[in-house]
Structure formats: structure tokens, C-alpha cells
Amino acid sequence: MPAADRPRRAVARWLPPRPGETAPALWAALYFFSLLAGYYLLRPVRDTMGAESGGARLPWLFTATFAAMLAAVPAYAWLASRYPRRVLLPTVYAVCIGVILVFYLLLASGTGGLWTERAFFVWISVFNLFVVSVFWSFMADIFSAGQGRRLFAFIAAGGSAGAIAGPAAAGLLAPLIGTAALLPASAALLGVALLCIARLRHWAVRREGTAARGEPGGLGGGVWEGVRRLAASPYLLGIGAFIWLYTTLATFLYFQQAALVADRFADDDARTAVFAAIDFGTNTLTVALQLFVTHRLIRRFGLGTALGLLPAICLVGFLALALLPALGVLAAFQVLRRAGNYAVARPARETLFTVVARNDKYKAKNVIDTLVYRGGDALSGWLYAGLSALGLGVAGAAWVALPLAGAWLALALGLARAQARRETAAPAGDSALHGDEP
């Protein structure tokens, strides 16, 4: 077998690819691998700094993150309104590379002390949502709904492989070279993502037939158009509510994790290694599910089952925590919840955006993935702080979370039905909104 054919044969074992899909699926998977490996080199650093700040300060950090989103979203919308994707995507990642290198210089030199660490916590919390949101906007733009159902799980598995490699490298390197030295490696991985963007754009231009007439330009509109489009669409509002419920329940568990690790580990590098170990275990399970389960689950049982799985896990998990609020129960729930999100819920959720207009894919989607997400973080952070002030521990918070998980499950099933109606109603000639190519 020629060496060049081996990657394509390996992909074919897990995917039912159509002609011309294997190469872009591989480039997209490498793109997501690079993003998440780079982010997961930084995530343990962020979590260590969050633990240092103490549980009482976490609501303030989450609120500061939301405020940073209020500044970042219109800046991104301004770029999207004026520049085509061949300029927009590289600009976003180039800015992120520059900021990472600036933080490396500050942390390595000890400049700014605690305020630099808090700024880094806030920036990483903005960075990870933006780079992943832009990635999935691009995927929803260049792949059709039918391709999304077949390919998004494999593409997401590339990200999960990066999410395994990142914390594994962080856990090994942090005690040896120090935490700050992880930042330049993350910047280099974002450089690999830029190469993947160029290759995928070339494929998309040929597929869309835009080489001769040129790619579409900027999206036009104002800097808050994404908010306007979100508010005007019940379908997009439903997706926004799905994200808000997800992040609210995830924040509850994150606060518990931060407190437990801060109580048990005093050394920064030890905390970094512990957070990296948690990420490594979660992401190993995730990539196995993505490669062998997710696309088969969607194909056999439909999008509703895939979207509803994570809310169902949360229903069972919070009930278990309410009845038995122990560390082992919380840890098992956290691993299952995060693996269920990355492996099943995220690819299914991104398929919802394949049946919306391009403006919604880049603008309204970005508002949902950033402002709605971090707004949910900030609100739920203060809600959790209030519950703690009332004396509600792990069990009490779990009882509060249970009805939210039930509402989330009902919403997931409704969104799946709405996506199916939109895909069926899309014009037959619109490859961005309807099915597969012949």
C-alpha cells in the first residue's frame, strides 16, 4: 500500500466517507488537535491560578471574564463584517499567538504578580471559547448538514487527541521546566492551526466553485448584529438556552473541584499536575467514544438521542450527588459529564448550526459560544456563592441543579426536531443548508 494512502484507509475504518471528504476531514481533525493541544497546555496553568485565588474570588474572576467577552465580541464582529474568512480566521489566531507570548514574558519575569495571574485566568477563559467557536463556525460553513453528521465526530476526535496530548505534556513538563514555559509551546501549536486553515480554505474554495468569482467578502452589518440575529430567531434562542443550561451545571461542578484541589494540594506545580491528570483521564475516554461510538449513535438513534445524552447524564449525576455527596461520586460524574460533552453533545450541537445562514454561523454563533456561555458562567458562579452562603453544600446544590437538568433534556429533544425540519425545508441547491452533494 502506498504510504500516502495509509491515513485515508485508517480514516475509512471509522467513517463512511464520500469521495473527496477524507482529506478535508484529516486536515480539520489536525486543526482541532492543534487548537485543543495548545489550550490544554494552558488550562492546568489557568486552573492552578484559579485555585490560588480561592473559591471566594472565583465568582469575581468569572464576572471579569464575562466583561472581557463584552469587549471581545464586538471586536470580532467588526472583523467579520469587513473581512472574508481568508483574512478573518488567520487574524484571530495570530492575535492569540501574540497575546500568549506577551503573557509568557510577563509570567517568566514575574512582572505584575497576582494581577498578571488573574488577567491570564480571564484571558484564557476568553481565548478557549473564541478559538473553538471560530473553528466550529468554519466547519459549519464548509461542511453540509449530512457531512456534519458523518464527519464531525471524527473531527472532534482530533480535538480530543489534542486534549490528551496537551495535559499529558503539561503534567510531564510543568515540574521539570516550570509552568510559564508551557506558553511558547501552545503558541507554536496555534501556528500549526494556521496551516490547516489554509489547506481547508483551498478545499472549500474548489468545492464551492468560488475560485473564479472569488470568495464571499465580509458579512456586513453592525458589531452587535449577532445579538440582533440571536434575539430574532427562536431556533437560535433555543441553542442559546441549551448552552446556558450546560454552562450553569458545569460551573457548579467546577467550583467544587477547585475547592477540593485547593484544600488538598498546596504546591502550584503539584496542582497543575493534578488538573492535567484529570484532563488526561477524561479526554482518553472521550476520544474512544468519538472514534467508535458517536457517529454510530447519531446514525442509528438520531440527533435527539445525541443531544439528550448529556442532560440525562447530569440528571443521574446530580441525583447521585444529592443522595451521596462524596468526592468519588463527584469525580466519576465529572469525568462522565465532560466526556459526554466532548464526545457526543458537542458534535451534535455543532450540527445544529449547519442549517442556518452564514451570518448566523459566524456572528450569532459566536455570541452564543462566548457571551451566552460566559454570561452563564458569571451568573451561575454568583448563584453557587449564594447557595454556599445559605449553607447548602454539595447535596443542596445538587437538588437545585436537578430541575435545570430536566428542562435541559426537554430542550435538547425539541432542538433536534427543529433541526430536522430546517434541513428538510432547505432549498435543494443550497449545499450549506441541505443534505449532501450528489
Secondary structure, DSSP 8 states (H G I E B T S, - for coil): --GGGHHHHHHHHH----TT-HHHHHHHHHHHHHHHHHHHHHHHHHHHHHHHH-GGGHHHHHHHHHHHHHHHHHHHHHHHHHS-HHHHHHHHHHHHHHHHHHHHHHHHHTTTTHHHHHHHHHHHHHHHHHHHHHHHHHHHHHS-HHHHHHHHHHHHHHHHHHHHHHHHHHHHHHHHH-STTHHHHHHHHHHHHHHHHHHHHHHHHHHHT-TTT-------S-TTHHHHHHHH-HHHHHHHHHHHHHHHHHHHHHHHHHHHHHHH---HHHHHHHHHHHHHHHHHHHHHHIIIIIHHHHHHH-HHHHHHHHHHHHHHHHHHHHH---HHHHHHHHHHHHHHIIIIIHHHHHHGGGGS-HHIIIIIHHHIIIIIHHHHHHHHHHHHHHHHHTT--HHHHHHHHHHHHHHHHHHHHHHHHHHHHHHHHS-TT-TTTSS---
